[in-house]
Amino acid sequence: MIIDSGKADEMQVTLDEAFARLPKAYRTEQVREDIARVVVSDPDNHRHTAMQFVLEVIFTIDRAMDRLAGLKSR
């Protein structure tokens, strides 16, 4: 797949915006790379895909924290 420079710039902006929306604790290089993979995987719908990924990251970590809190309270 060939992506023109305008589309590549737009995708970079999407990546930067999605990463900036994450709470600071989640802003790791691994998460940034994962967002980049998601953005590149769907160039026609990259904004929606990136934001969906960000929400999934937050919900996954939130669920893990809830489970951990449940185990500690036992």
PQR file of N, CA, C, O and H, with PARSE charges and radii, in Angstrom:
ATOM      1  N   MET A   1       0.855  -1.165   0.000 -0.4000 1.5000
ATOM      2  CA  MET A   1       0.000   0.000   0.000 -0.0000 2.0000
ATOM      3  C   MET A   1       0.906   1.234   0.000  0.5500 1.7000
ATOM      4  O   MET A   1       1.868   1.308   0.764 -0.5500 1.4000
ATOM      5  N   ILE A   2       0.598   2.165  -0.835 -0.4000 1.5000
ATOM      6  CA  ILE A   2       1.355   3.413  -0.921 -0.0000 2.0000
ATOM      7  C   ILE A   2       0.494   4.527  -0.332  0.5500 1.7000
ATOM      8  O   ILE A   2      -0.677   4.683  -0.680 -0.5500 1.4000
ATOM      9  H   ILE A   2      -0.184   2.105  -1.455  0.4000 1.0000
ATOM     10  N   ILE A   3       1.104   5.294   0.567 -0.4000 1.5000
ATOM     11  CA  ILE A   3       0.396   6.398   1.214 -0.0000 2.0000
ATOM     12  C   ILE A   3       1.121   7.682   0.845  0.5500 1.7000
ATOM     13  O   ILE A   3       2.336   7.786   1.014 -0.5500 1.4000
ATOM     14  H   ILE A   3       2.055   5.167   0.849  0.4000 1.0000
ATOM     15  N   ASP A   4       0.368   8.669   0.336 -0.4000 1.5000
ATOM     16  CA  ASP A   4       1.009   9.932  -0.033 -0.0000 2.0000
ATOM     17  C   ASP A   4       1.422  10.708   1.223  0.5500 1.7000
ATOM     18  O   ASP A   4       0.974  10.405   2.329 -0.5500 1.4000
ATOM     19  H   ASP A   4      -0.619   8.585   0.199  0.4000 1.0000
ATOM     20  N   SER A   5       2.269  11.694   1.035 -0.4000 1.5000
ATOM     21  CA  SER A   5       2.812  12.427   2.184 -0.0000 2.0000
ATOM     22  C   SER A   5       1.724  13.184   2.953  0.5500 1.7000
ATOM     23  O   SER A   5       1.815  13.328   4.172 -0.5500 1.4000
ATOM     24  H   SER A   5       2.633  11.939   0.137  0.4000 1.0000
ATOM     25  N   GLY A   6       0.709  13.663   2.255 -0.4000 1.5000
ATOM     26  CA  GLY A   6      -0.390  14.359   2.930 -0.0000 2.0000
ATOM     27  C   GLY A   6      -1.139  13.422   3.864  0.5500 1.7000
ATOM     28  O   GLY A   6      -1.470  13.786   4.993 -0.5500 1.4000
ATOM     29  H   GLY A   6       0.635  13.546   1.264  0.4000 1.0000
ATOM     30  N   LYS A   7      -1.402  12.214   3.383 -0.4000 1.5000
ATOM     31  CA  LYS A   7      -2.094  11.219   4.207 -0.0000 2.0000
ATOM     32  C   LYS A   7      -1.198  10.788   5.380  0.5500 1.7000
ATOM     33  O   LYS A   7      -1.678  10.599   6.497 -0.5500 1.4000
ATOM     34  H   LYS A   7      -1.133  11.918   2.467  0.4000 1.0000
ATOM     35  N   ALA A   8       0.094  10.639   5.117 -0.4000 1.5000
ATOM     36  CA  ALA A   8       1.030  10.267   6.177 -0.0000 2.0000
ATOM     37  C   ALA A   8       1.073  11.345   7.260  0.5500 1.7000
ATOM     38  O   ALA A   8       1.101  11.031   8.450 -0.5500 1.4000
ATOM     39  H   ALA A   8       0.484  10.793   4.209  0.4000 1.0000
ATOM     40  N   ASP A   9       1.079  12.600   6.852 -0.4000 1.5000
ATOM     41  CA  ASP A   9       1.068  13.710   7.830 -0.0000 2.0000
ATOM     42  C   ASP A   9      -0.221  13.687   8.654  0.5500 1.7000
ATOM     43  O   ASP A   9      -0.198  13.892   9.868 -0.5500 1.4000
ATOM     44  H   ASP A   9       1.057  12.855   5.886  0.4000 1.0000
ATOM     45  N   GLU A  10      -1.332  13.439   7.985 -0.4000 1.5000
ATOM     46  CA  GLU A  10      -2.631  13.374   8.667 -0.0000 2.0000
ATOM     47  C   GLU A  10      -2.655  12.233   9.677  0.5500 1.7000
ATOM     48  O   GLU A  10      -3.187  12.381  10.777 -0.5500 1.4000
ATOM     49  H   GLU A  10      -1.352  13.272   6.999  0.4000 1.0000
ATOM     50  N   MET A  11      -2.080  11.100   9.303 -0.4000 1.5000
ATOM     51  CA  MET A  11      -2.030   9.948  10.198 -0.0000 2.0000
ATOM     52  C   MET A  11      -1.107  10.227  11.391  0.5500 1.7000
ATOM     53  O   MET A  11      -1.380   9.778  12.505 -0.5500 1.4000
ATOM     54  H   MET A  11      -1.648  10.979   8.409  0.4000 1.0000
ATOM     55  N   GLN A  12      -0.028  10.959  11.160 -0.4000 1.5000
ATOM     56  CA  GLN A  12       0.873  11.325  12.262 -0.0000 2.0000
ATOM     57  C   GLN A  12       0.165  12.229  13.258  0.5500 1.7000
ATOM     58  O   GLN A  12       0.332  12.079  14.469 -0.5500 1.4000
ATOM     59  H   GLN A  12       0.193  11.324  10.256  0.4000 1.0000
ATOM     60  N   VAL A  13      -0.625  13.165  12.751 -0.4000 1.5000
ATOM     61  CA  VAL A  13      -1.398  14.052  13.622 -0.0000 2.0000
ATOM     62  C   VAL A  13      -2.393  13.231  14.442  0.5500 1.7000
ATOM     63  O   VAL A  13      -2.572  13.475  15.635 -0.5500 1.4000
ATOM     64  H   VAL A  13      -0.761  13.287  11.768  0.4000 1.0000
ATOM     65  N   THR A  14      -3.032  12.266  13.803 -0.4000 1.5000
ATOM     66  CA  THR A  14      -3.971  11.400  14.511 -0.0000 2.0000
ATOM     67  C   THR A  14      -3.270  10.631  15.618  0.5500 1.7000
ATOM     68  O   THR A  14      -3.784  10.529  16.732 -0.5500 1.4000
ATOM     69  H   THR A  14      -2.886  12.068  12.834  0.4000 1.0000
ATOM     70  N   LEU A  15      -2.098  10.091  15.313 -0.4000 1.5000
ATOM     71  CA  LEU A  15      -1.319   9.372  16.317 -0.0000 2.0000
ATOM     72  C   LEU A  15      -0.988  10.284  17.493  0.5500 1.7000
ATOM     73  O   LEU A  15      -1.167   9.898  18.648 -0.5500 1.4000
ATOM     74  H   LEU A  15      -1.680  10.174  14.408  0.4000 1.0000
ATOM     75  N   ASP A  16      -0.512  11.479  17.207 -0.4000 1.5000
ATOM     76  CA  ASP A  16      -0.148  12.429  18.263 -0.0000 2.0000
ATOM     77  C   ASP A  16      -1.353  12.817  19.109  0.5500 1.7000
ATOM     78  O   ASP A  16      -1.248  12.904  20.333 -0.5500 1.4000
ATOM     79  H   ASP A  16      -0.367  11.792  16.268  0.4000 1.0000
ATOM     80  N   GLU A  17      -2.499  13.050  18.470 -0.4000 1.5000
ATOM     81  CA  GLU A  17      -3.713  13.424  19.191 -0.0000 2.0000
ATOM     82  C   GLU A  17      -4.197  12.282  20.081  0.5500 1.7000
ATOM     83  O   GLU A  17      -4.567  12.501  21.234 -0.5500 1.4000
ATOM     84  H   GLU A  17      -2.585  12.980  17.476  0.4000 1.0000
ATOM     85  N   ALA A  18      -4.193  11.074  19.546 -0.4000 1.5000
ATOM     86  CA  ALA A  18      -4.652   9.917  20.314 -0.0000 2.0000
ATOM     87  C   ALA A  18      -3.750   9.697  21.524  0.5500 1.7000
ATOM     88  O   ALA A  18      -4.235   9.437  22.625 -0.5500 1.4000
ATOM     89  H   ALA A  18      -3.892  10.896  18.609  0.4000 1.0000
ATOM     90  N   PHE A  19      -2.444   9.801  21.321 -0.4000 1.5000
ATOM     91  CA  PHE A  19      -1.496   9.597  22.405 -0.0000 2.0000
ATOM     92  C   PHE A  19      -1.677  10.672  23.480  0.5500 1.7000
ATOM     93  O   PHE A  19      -1.597  10.381  24.673 -0.5500 1.4000
ATOM     94  H   PHE A  19      -2.050  10.012  20.426  0.4000 1.0000
ATOM     95  N   ALA A  20      -1.919  11.899  23.058 -0.4000 1.5000
ATOM     96  CA  ALA A  20      -2.097  13.006  24.004 -0.0000 2.0000
ATOM     97  C   ALA A  20      -3.368  12.847  24.834  0.5500 1.7000
ATOM     98  O   ALA A  20      -3.438  13.363  25.949 -0.5500 1.4000
ATOM     99  H   ALA A  20      -1.984  12.136  22.088  0.4000 1.0000
ATOM    100  N   ARG A  21      -4.359  12.153  24.319 -0.4000 1.5000
ATOM    101  CA  ARG A  21      -5.610  11.959  25.056 -0.0000 2.0000
ATOM    102  C   ARG A  21      -5.490  10.942  26.182  0.5500 1.7000
ATOM    103  O   ARG A  21      -6.323  10.905  27.088 -0.5500 1.4000
ATOM    104  H   ARG A  21      -4.301  11.734  23.413  0.4000 1.0000
ATOM    105  N   LEU A  22      -4.459  10.127  26.119 -0.4000 1.5000
ATOM    106  CA  LEU A  22      -4.269   9.128  27.161 -0.0000 2.0000
ATOM    107  C   LEU A  22      -3.851   9.794  28.472  0.5500 1.7000
ATOM    108  O   LEU A  22      -3.118  10.783  28.466 -0.5500 1.4000
ATOM    109  H   LEU A  22      -3.783  10.157  25.383  0.4000 1.0000
ATOM    110  N   PRO A  23      -4.316   9.251  29.584 -0.5600 1.5000
ATOM    111  CA  PRO A  23      -3.782   9.726  30.862  0.2800 2.0000
ATOM    112  C   PRO A  23      -2.265   9.496  30.888  0.5500 1.7000
ATOM    113  O   PRO A  23      -1.759   8.564  30.265 -0.5500 1.4000
ATOM    114  N   LYS A  24      -1.572  10.335  31.597 -0.4000 1.5000
ATOM    115  CA  LYS A  24      -0.106  10.310  31.598 -0.0000 2.0000
ATOM    116  C   LYS A  24       0.458   8.931  31.940  0.5500 1.7000
ATOM    117  O   LYS A  24       1.462   8.512  31.364 -0.5500 1.4000
ATOM    118  H   LYS A  24      -1.983  11.092  32.104  0.4000 1.0000
ATOM    119  N   ALA A  25      -0.166   8.243  32.852 -0.4000 1.5000
ATOM    120  CA  ALA A  25       0.333   6.929  33.276 -0.0000 2.0000
ATOM    121  C   ALA A  25       0.345   5.911  32.141  0.5500 1.7000
ATOM    122  O   ALA A  25       1.111   4.949  32.182 -0.5500 1.4000
ATOM    123  H   ALA A  25      -0.982   8.584  33.320  0.4000 1.0000
ATOM    124  N   TYR A  26      -0.491   6.113  31.133 -0.4000 1.5000
ATOM    125  CA  TYR A  26      -0.588   5.155  30.025 -0.0000 2.0000
ATOM    126  C   TYR A  26       0.303   5.526  28.840  0.5500 1.7000
ATOM    127  O   TYR A  26       0.386   4.772  27.871 -0.5500 1.4000
ATOM    128  H   TYR A  26      -1.114   6.895  31.100  0.4000 1.0000
ATOM    129  N   ARG A  27       0.955   6.656  28.907 -0.4000 1.5000
ATOM    130  CA  ARG A  27       1.758   7.142  27.777 -0.0000 2.0000
ATOM    131  C   ARG A  27       3.139   6.493  27.769  0.5500 1.7000
ATOM    132  O   ARG A  27       4.131   7.089  28.187 -0.5500 1.4000
ATOM    133  H   ARG A  27       0.888   7.269  29.694  0.4000 1.0000
ATOM    134  N   THR A  28       3.171   5.273  27.289 -0.4000 1.5000
ATOM    135  CA  THR A  28       4.438   4.563  27.176 -0.0000 2.0000
ATOM    136  C   THR A  28       4.796   4.432  25.699  0.5500 1.7000
ATOM    137  O   THR A  28       3.951   4.598  24.819 -0.5500 1.4000
ATOM    138  H   THR A  28       2.364   4.788  26.950  0.4000 1.0000
ATOM    139  N   GLU A  29       6.045   4.136  25.456 -0.4000 1.5000
ATOM    140  CA  GLU A  29       6.486   3.961  24.066 -0.0000 2.0000
ATOM    141  C   GLU A  29       5.770   2.778  23.417  0.5500 1.7000
ATOM    142  O   GLU A  29       5.460   2.814  22.226 -0.5500 1.4000
ATOM    143  H   GLU A  29       6.731   4.001  26.172  0.4000 1.0000
ATOM    144  N   GLN A  30       5.509   1.730  24.200 -0.4000 1.5000
ATOM    145  CA  GLN A  30       4.801   0.561  23.663 -0.0000 2.0000
ATOM    146  C   GLN A  30       3.387   0.933  23.224  0.5500 1.7000
ATOM    147  O   GLN A  30       2.943   0.520  22.153 -0.5500 1.4000
ATOM    148  H   GLN A  30       5.761   1.700  25.167  0.4000 1.0000
ATOM    149  N   VAL A  31       2.687   1.701  24.034 -0.4000 1.5000
ATOM    150  CA  VAL A  31       1.325   2.119  23.671 -0.0000 2.0000
ATOM    151  C   VAL A  31       1.368   3.009  22.437  0.5500 1.7000
ATOM    152  O   VAL A  31       0.504   2.893  21.568 -0.5500 1.4000
ATOM    153  H   VAL A  31       3.048   2.036  24.904  0.4000 1.0000
ATOM    154  N   ARG A  32       2.348   3.887  22.344 -0.4000 1.5000
ATOM    155  CA  ARG A  32       2.489   4.754  21.157 -0.0000 2.0000
ATOM    156  C   ARG A  32       2.700   3.913  19.897  0.5500 1.7000
ATOM    157  O   ARG A  32       2.110   4.192  18.853 -0.5500 1.4000
ATOM    158  H   ARG A  32       3.050   3.981  23.050  0.4000 1.0000
ATOM    159  N   GLU A  33       3.534   2.895  20.000 -0.4000 1.5000
ATOM    160  CA  GLU A  33       3.769   2.004  18.858 -0.0000 2.0000
ATOM    161  C   GLU A  33       2.504   1.234  18.490  0.5500 1.7000
ATOM    162  O   GLU A  33       2.217   1.037  17.309 -0.5500 1.4000
ATOM    163  H   GLU A  33       4.013   2.668  20.848  0.4000 1.0000
ATOM    164  N   ASP A  34       1.748   0.800  19.493 -0.4000 1.5000
ATOM    165  CA  ASP A  34       0.496   0.093  19.238 -0.0000 2.0000
ATOM    166  C   ASP A  34      -0.514   0.998  18.532  0.5500 1.7000
ATOM    167  O   ASP A  34      -1.203   0.564  17.608 -0.5500 1.4000
ATOM    168  H   ASP A  34       1.981   0.960  20.453  0.4000 1.0000
ATOM    169  N   ILE A  35      -0.599   2.247  18.966 -0.4000 1.5000
ATOM    170  CA  ILE A  35      -1.495   3.202  18.294 -0.0000 2.0000
ATOM    171  C   ILE A  35      -1.041   3.398  16.855  0.5500 1.7000
ATOM    172  O   ILE A  35      -1.872   3.437  15.948 -0.5500 1.4000
ATOM    173  H   ILE A  35      -0.039   2.599  19.716  0.4000 1.0000
ATOM    174  N   ALA A  36       0.249   3.522  16.635 -0.4000 1.5000
ATOM    175  CA  ALA A  36       0.771   3.699  15.271 -0.0000 2.0000
ATOM    176  C   ALA A  36       0.392   2.511  14.390  0.5500 1.7000
ATOM    177  O   ALA A  36       0.004   2.691  13.236 -0.5500 1.4000
ATOM    178  H   ALA A  36       0.924   3.491  17.372  0.4000 1.0000
ATOM    179  N   ARG A  37       0.503   1.300  14.929 -0.4000 1.5000
ATOM    180  CA  ARG A  37       0.122   0.112  14.148 -0.0000 2.0000
ATOM    181  C   ARG A  37      -1.350   0.148  13.776  0.5500 1.7000
ATOM    182  O   ARG A  37      -1.726  -0.185  12.652 -0.5500 1.4000
ATOM    183  H   ARG A  37       0.818   1.154  15.867  0.4000 1.0000
ATOM    184  N   VAL A  38      -2.174   0.554  14.723 -0.4000 1.5000
ATOM    185  CA  VAL A  38      -3.617   0.614  14.475 -0.0000 2.0000
ATOM    186  C   VAL A  38      -3.932   1.677  13.419  0.5500 1.7000
ATOM    187  O   VAL A  38      -4.754   1.449  12.531 -0.5500 1.4000
ATOM    188  H   VAL A  38      -1.869   0.825  15.636  0.4000 1.0000
ATOM    189  N   VAL A  39      -3.284   2.825  13.517 -0.4000 1.5000
ATOM    190  CA  VAL A  39      -3.524   3.917  12.564 -0.0000 2.0000
ATOM    191  C   VAL A  39      -3.138   3.483  11.155  0.5500 1.7000
ATOM    192  O   VAL A  39      -3.875   3.739  10.203 -0.5500 1.4000
ATOM    193  H   VAL A  39      -2.616   3.010  14.238  0.4000 1.0000
ATOM    194  N   VAL A  40      -1.998   2.832  11.019 -0.4000 1.5000
ATOM    195  CA  VAL A  40      -1.525   2.403   9.697 -0.0000 2.0000
ATOM    196  C   VAL A  40      -2.375   1.264   9.146  0.5500 1.7000
ATOM    197  O   VAL A  40      -2.525   1.127   7.932 -0.5500 1.4000
ATOM    198  H   VAL A  40      -1.399   2.625  11.793  0.4000 1.0000
ATOM    199  N   SER A  41      -2.931   0.447  10.036 -0.4000 1.5000
ATOM    200  CA  SER A  41      -3.720  -0.700   9.575 -0.0000 2.0000
ATOM    201  C   SER A  41      -5.028  -0.291   8.901  0.5500 1.7000
ATOM    202  O   SER A  41      -5.591  -1.065   8.127 -0.5500 1.4000
ATOM    203  H   SER A  41      -2.809   0.558  11.023  0.4000 1.0000
ATOM    204  N   ASP A  42      -5.513   0.910   9.185 -0.4000 1.5000
ATOM    205  CA  ASP A  42      -6.784   1.360   8.608 -0.0000 2.0000
ATOM    206  C   ASP A  42      -6.663   2.818   8.177  0.5500 1.7000
ATOM    207  O   ASP A  42      -7.236   3.705   8.811 -0.5500 1.4000
ATOM    208  H   ASP A  42      -5.056   1.539   9.813  0.4000 1.0000
ATOM    209  N   PRO A  43      -5.912   3.071   7.088 -0.5600 1.5000
ATOM    210  CA  PRO A  43      -5.658   4.462   6.690  0.2800 2.0000
ATOM    211  C   PRO A  43      -6.907   5.247   6.308  0.5500 1.7000
ATOM    212  O   PRO A  43      -6.920   6.473   6.419 -0.5500 1.4000
ATOM    213  N   ASP A  44      -7.951   4.566   5.863 -0.4000 1.5000
ATOM    214  CA  ASP A  44      -9.159   5.289   5.467 -0.0000 2.0000
ATOM    215  C   ASP A  44     -10.023   5.699   6.654  0.5500 1.7000
ATOM    216  O   ASP A  44     -10.827   6.626   6.551 -0.5500 1.4000
ATOM    217  H   ASP A  44      -7.941   3.570   5.772  0.4000 1.0000
ATOM    218  N   ASN A  45      -9.861   5.020   7.761 -0.4000 1.5000
ATOM    219  CA  ASN A  45     -10.681   5.288   8.937 -0.0000 2.0000
ATOM    220  C   ASN A  45      -9.793   5.408  10.175  0.5500 1.7000
ATOM    221  O   ASN A  45     -10.167   4.968  11.262 -0.5500 1.4000
ATOM    222  H   ASN A  45      -9.208   4.267   7.844  0.4000 1.0000
ATOM    223  N   HIS A  46      -8.619   6.003  10.000 -0.4000 1.5000
ATOM    224  CA  HIS A  46      -7.604   5.990  11.042 -0.0000 2.0000
ATOM    225  C   HIS A  46      -7.981   6.749  12.313  0.5500 1.7000
ATOM    226  O   HIS A  46      -7.577   6.346  13.403 -0.5500 1.4000
ATOM    227  H   HIS A  46      -8.315   6.360   9.117  0.4000 1.0000
ATOM    228  N   ARG A  47      -8.733   7.822  12.203 -0.4000 1.5000
ATOM    229  CA  ARG A  47      -9.114   8.583  13.403 -0.0000 2.0000
ATOM    230  C   ARG A  47     -10.010   7.756  14.325  0.5500 1.7000
ATOM    231  O   ARG A  47      -9.766   7.661  15.528 -0.5500 1.4000
ATOM    232  H   ARG A  47      -9.061   8.150  11.317  0.4000 1.0000
ATOM    233  N   HIS A  48     -11.029   7.173  13.754 -0.4000 1.5000
ATOM    234  CA  HIS A  48     -11.953   6.350  14.537 -0.0000 2.0000
ATOM    235  C   HIS A  48     -11.212   5.156  15.150  0.5500 1.7000
ATOM    236  O   HIS A  48     -11.399   4.841  16.325 -0.5500 1.4000
ATOM    237  H   HIS A  48     -11.227   7.250  12.777  0.4000 1.0000
ATOM    238  N   THR A  49     -10.392   4.513  14.366 -0.4000 1.5000
ATOM    239  CA  THR A  49      -9.659   3.341  14.828 -0.0000 2.0000
ATOM    240  C   THR A  49      -8.713   3.696  15.974  0.5500 1.7000
ATOM    241  O   THR A  49      -8.606   2.949  16.946 -0.5500 1.4000
ATOM    242  H   THR A  49     -10.240   4.770  13.412  0.4000 1.0000
ATOM    243  N   ALA A  50      -8.032   4.829  15.860 -0.4000 1.5000
ATOM    244  CA  ALA A  50      -7.106   5.254  16.918 -0.0000 2.0000
ATOM    245  C   ALA A  50      -7.847   5.560  18.215  0.5500 1.7000
ATOM    246  O   ALA A  50      -7.413   5.146  19.290 -0.5500 1.4000
ATOM    247  H   ALA A  50      -8.119   5.436  15.070  0.4000 1.0000
ATOM    248  N   MET A  51      -8.953   6.274  18.122 -0.4000 1.5000
ATOM    249  CA  MET A  51      -9.708   6.619  19.330 -0.0000 2.0000
ATOM    250  C   MET A  51     -10.317   5.365  19.966  0.5500 1.7000
ATOM    251  O   MET A  51     -10.371   5.257  21.191 -0.5500 1.4000
ATOM    252  H   MET A  51      -9.306   6.610  17.249  0.4000 1.0000
ATOM    253  N   GLN A  52     -10.772   4.428  19.148 -0.4000 1.5000
ATOM    254  CA  GLN A  52     -11.304   3.176  19.670 -0.0000 2.0000
ATOM    255  C   GLN A  52     -10.204   2.413  20.421  0.5500 1.7000
ATOM    256  O   GLN A  52     -10.457   1.835  21.478 -0.5500 1.4000
ATOM    257  H   GLN A  52     -10.728   4.516  18.153  0.4000 1.0000
ATOM    258  N   PHE A  53      -9.003   2.415  19.879 -0.4000 1.5000
ATOM    259  CA  PHE A  53      -7.889   1.747  20.535 -0.0000 2.0000
ATOM    260  C   PHE A  53      -7.577   2.405  21.875  0.5500 1.7000
ATOM    261  O   PHE A  53      -7.346   1.713  22.866 -0.5500 1.4000
ATOM    262  H   PHE A  53      -8.798   2.884  19.020  0.4000 1.0000
ATOM    263  N   VAL A  54      -7.568   3.722  21.911 -0.4000 1.5000
ATOM    264  CA  VAL A  54      -7.301   4.447  23.160 -0.0000 2.0000
ATOM    265  C   VAL A  54      -8.332   4.065  24.224  0.5500 1.7000
ATOM    266  O   VAL A  54      -7.973   3.820  25.376 -0.5500 1.4000
ATOM    267  H   VAL A  54      -7.755   4.284  21.106  0.4000 1.0000
ATOM    268  N   LEU A  55      -9.578   4.013  23.850 -0.4000 1.5000
ATOM    269  CA  LEU A  55     -10.622   3.618  24.804 -0.0000 2.0000
ATOM    270  C   LEU A  55     -10.414   2.195  25.295  0.5500 1.7000
ATOM    271  O   LEU A  55     -10.596   1.912  26.479 -0.5500 1.4000
ATOM    272  H   LEU A  55      -9.870   4.211  22.915  0.4000 1.0000
ATOM    273  N   GLU A  56     -10.032   1.296  24.390 -0.4000 1.5000
ATOM    274  CA  GLU A  56      -9.780  -0.087  24.784 -0.0000 2.0000
ATOM    275  C   GLU A  56      -8.629  -0.178  25.782  0.5500 1.7000
ATOM    276  O   GLU A  56      -8.703  -0.946  26.741 -0.5500 1.4000
ATOM    277  H   GLU A  56      -9.884   1.526  23.428  0.4000 1.0000
ATOM    278  N   VAL A  57      -7.577   0.591  25.569 -0.4000 1.5000
ATOM    279  CA  VAL A  57      -6.446   0.595  26.502 -0.0000 2.0000
ATOM    280  C   VAL A  57      -6.912   1.040  27.880  0.5500 1.7000
ATOM    281  O   VAL A  57      -6.597   0.397  28.882 -0.5500 1.4000
ATOM    282  H   VAL A  57      -7.517   1.215  24.790  0.4000 1.0000
ATOM    283  N   ILE A  58      -7.650   2.123  27.933 -0.4000 1.5000
ATOM    284  CA  ILE A  58      -8.110   2.652  29.225 -0.0000 2.0000
ATOM    285  C   ILE A  58      -9.045   1.653  29.909  0.5500 1.7000
ATOM    286  O   ILE A  58      -8.903   1.402  31.105 -0.5500 1.4000
ATOM    287  H   ILE A  58      -7.906   2.644  27.119  0.4000 1.0000
ATOM    288  N   PHE A  59      -9.994   1.083  29.172 -0.4000 1.5000
ATOM    289  CA  PHE A  59     -10.930   0.132  29.772 -0.0000 2.0000
ATOM    290  C   PHE A  59     -10.222  -1.132  30.242  0.5500 1.7000
ATOM    291  O   PHE A  59     -10.560  -1.669  31.297 -0.5500 1.4000
ATOM    292  H   PHE A  59     -10.110   1.287  28.200  0.4000 1.0000
ATOM    293  N   THR A  60      -9.265  -1.608  29.492 -0.4000 1.5000
ATOM    294  CA  THR A  60      -8.533  -2.811  29.876 -0.0000 2.0000
ATOM    295  C   THR A  60      -7.768  -2.588  31.173  0.5500 1.7000
ATOM    296  O   THR A  60      -7.807  -3.430  32.071 -0.5500 1.4000
ATOM    297  H   THR A  60      -8.990  -1.172  28.635  0.4000 1.0000
ATOM    298  N   ILE A  61      -7.085  -1.480  31.275 -0.4000 1.5000
ATOM    299  CA  ILE A  61      -6.326  -1.183  32.484 -0.0000 2.0000
ATOM    300  C   ILE A  61      -7.271  -0.937  33.658  0.5500 1.7000
ATOM    301  O   ILE A  61      -6.993  -1.353  34.783 -0.5500 1.4000
ATOM    302  H   ILE A  61      -7.053  -0.796  30.546  0.4000 1.0000
ATOM    303  N   ASP A  62      -8.379  -0.266  33.393 -0.4000 1.5000
ATOM    304  CA  ASP A  62      -9.368  -0.005  34.447 -0.0000 2.0000
ATOM    305  C   ASP A  62      -9.930  -1.312  34.996  0.5500 1.7000
ATOM    306  O   ASP A  62     -10.064  -1.471  36.209 -0.5500 1.4000
ATOM    307  H   ASP A  62      -8.605   0.072  32.479  0.4000 1.0000
ATOM    308  N   ARG A  63     -10.260  -2.248  34.107 -0.4000 1.5000
ATOM    309  CA  ARG A  63     -10.775  -3.553  34.553 -0.0000 2.0000
ATOM    310  C   ARG A  63      -9.726  -4.303  35.378  0.5500 1.7000
ATOM    311  O   ARG A  63     -10.048  -4.920  36.393 -0.5500 1.4000
ATOM    312  H   ARG A  63     -10.151  -2.120  33.121  0.4000 1.0000
ATOM    313  N   ALA A  64      -8.482  -4.242  34.934 -0.4000 1.5000
ATOM    314  CA  ALA A  64      -7.403  -4.915  35.670 -0.0000 2.0000
ATOM    315  C   ALA A  64      -7.249  -4.320  37.072  0.5500 1.7000
ATOM    316  O   ALA A  64      -7.029  -5.047  38.041 -0.5500 1.4000
ATOM    317  H   ALA A  64      -8.221  -3.741  34.109  0.4000 1.0000
ATOM    318  N   MET A  65      -7.365  -3.013  37.171 -0.4000 1.5000
ATOM    319  CA  MET A  65      -7.251  -2.355  38.481 -0.0000 2.0000
ATOM    320  C   MET A  65      -8.420  -2.747  39.384  0.5500 1.7000
ATOM    321  O   MET A  65      -8.238  -2.953  40.584 -0.5500 1.4000
ATOM    322  H   MET A  65      -7.543  -2.422  36.384  0.4000 1.0000
ATOM    323  N   ASP A  66      -9.614  -2.850  38.809 -0.4000 1.5000
ATOM    324  CA  ASP A  66     -10.783  -3.282  39.592 -0.0000 2.0000
ATOM    325  C   ASP A  66     -10.592  -4.700  40.111  0.5500 1.7000
ATOM    326  O   ASP A  66     -10.916  -4.993  41.262 -0.5500 1.4000
ATOM    327  H   ASP A  66      -9.761  -2.683  37.834  0.4000 1.0000
ATOM    328  N   ARG A  67     -10.067  -5.582  39.264 -0.4000 1.5000
ATOM    329  CA  ARG A  67      -9.825  -6.963  39.693 -0.0000 2.0000
ATOM    330  C   ARG A  67      -8.784  -7.007  40.796  0.5500 1.7000
ATOM    331  O   ARG A  67      -8.936  -7.743  41.771 -0.5500 1.4000
ATOM    332  H   ARG A  67      -9.803  -5.344  38.329  0.4000 1.0000
ATOM    333  N   LEU A  68      -7.739  -6.232  40.646 -0.4000 1.5000
ATOM    334  CA  LEU A  68      -6.690  -6.193  41.656 -0.0000 2.0000
ATOM    335  C   LEU A  68      -7.245  -5.671  42.984  0.5500 1.7000
ATOM    336  O   LEU A  68      -6.911  -6.200  44.045 -0.5500 1.4000
ATOM    337  H   LEU A  68      -7.615  -5.635  39.854  0.4000 1.0000
ATOM    338  N   ALA A  69      -8.081  -4.647  42.932 -0.4000 1.5000
ATOM    339  CA  ALA A  69      -8.690  -4.102  44.146 -0.0000 2.0000
ATOM    340  C   ALA A  69      -9.587  -5.158  44.800  0.5500 1.7000
ATOM    341  O   ALA A  69      -9.640  -5.257  46.025 -0.5500 1.4000
ATOM    342  H   ALA A  69      -8.352  -4.218  42.070  0.4000 1.0000
ATOM    343  N   GLY A  70     -10.279  -5.932  43.994 -0.4000 1.5000
ATOM    344  CA  GLY A  70     -11.137  -7.006  44.514 -0.0000 2.0000
ATOM    345  C   GLY A  70     -10.323  -8.092  45.215  0.5500 1.7000
ATOM    346  O   GLY A  70     -10.743  -8.626  46.241 -0.5500 1.4000
ATOM    347  H   GLY A  70     -10.236  -5.852  42.998  0.4000 1.0000
ATOM    348  N   LEU A  71      -9.173  -8.409  44.664 -0.4000 1.5000
ATOM    349  CA  LEU A  71      -8.314  -9.428  45.273 -0.0000 2.0000
ATOM    350  C   LEU A  71      -7.723  -8.927  46.585  0.5500 1.7000
ATOM    351  O   LEU A  71      -7.576  -9.698  47.533 -0.5500 1.4000
ATOM    352  H   LEU A  71      -8.831  -7.975  43.830  0.4000 1.0000
ATOM    353  N   LYS A  72      -7.389  -7.660  46.647 -0.4000 1.5000
ATOM    354  CA  LYS A  72      -6.795  -7.079  47.855 -0.0000 2.0000
ATOM    355  C   LYS A  72      -7.821  -6.987  48.995  0.5500 1.7000
ATOM    356  O   LYS A  72      -7.454  -7.056  50.168 -0.5500 1.4000
ATOM    357  H   LYS A  72      -7.509  -7.033  45.877  0.4000 1.0000
ATOM    358  N   SER A  73      -9.081  -6.832  48.653 -0.4000 1.5000
ATOM    359  CA  SER A  73     -10.104  -6.653  49.685 -0.0000 2.0000
ATOM    360  C   SER A  73     -10.545  -7.981  50.303  0.5500 1.7000
ATOM    361  O   SER A  73     -11.306  -7.988  51.271 -0.5500 1.4000
ATOM    362  H   SER A  73      -9.379  -6.776  47.700  0.4000 1.0000
ATOM    363  N   ARG A  74     -10.089  -9.073  49.768 -0.4000 1.5000
ATOM    364  CA  ARG A  74     -10.489 -10.393  50.302 -0.0000 2.0000
ATOM    365  C   ARG A  74      -9.787 -10.721  51.562  0.5500 1.7000
ATOM    366  O   ARG A  74     -10.011 -11.788  52.134 -0.5500 1.4000
ATOM    367  H   ARG A  74      -9.471  -9.067  48.982  0.4000 1.0000
TER
END
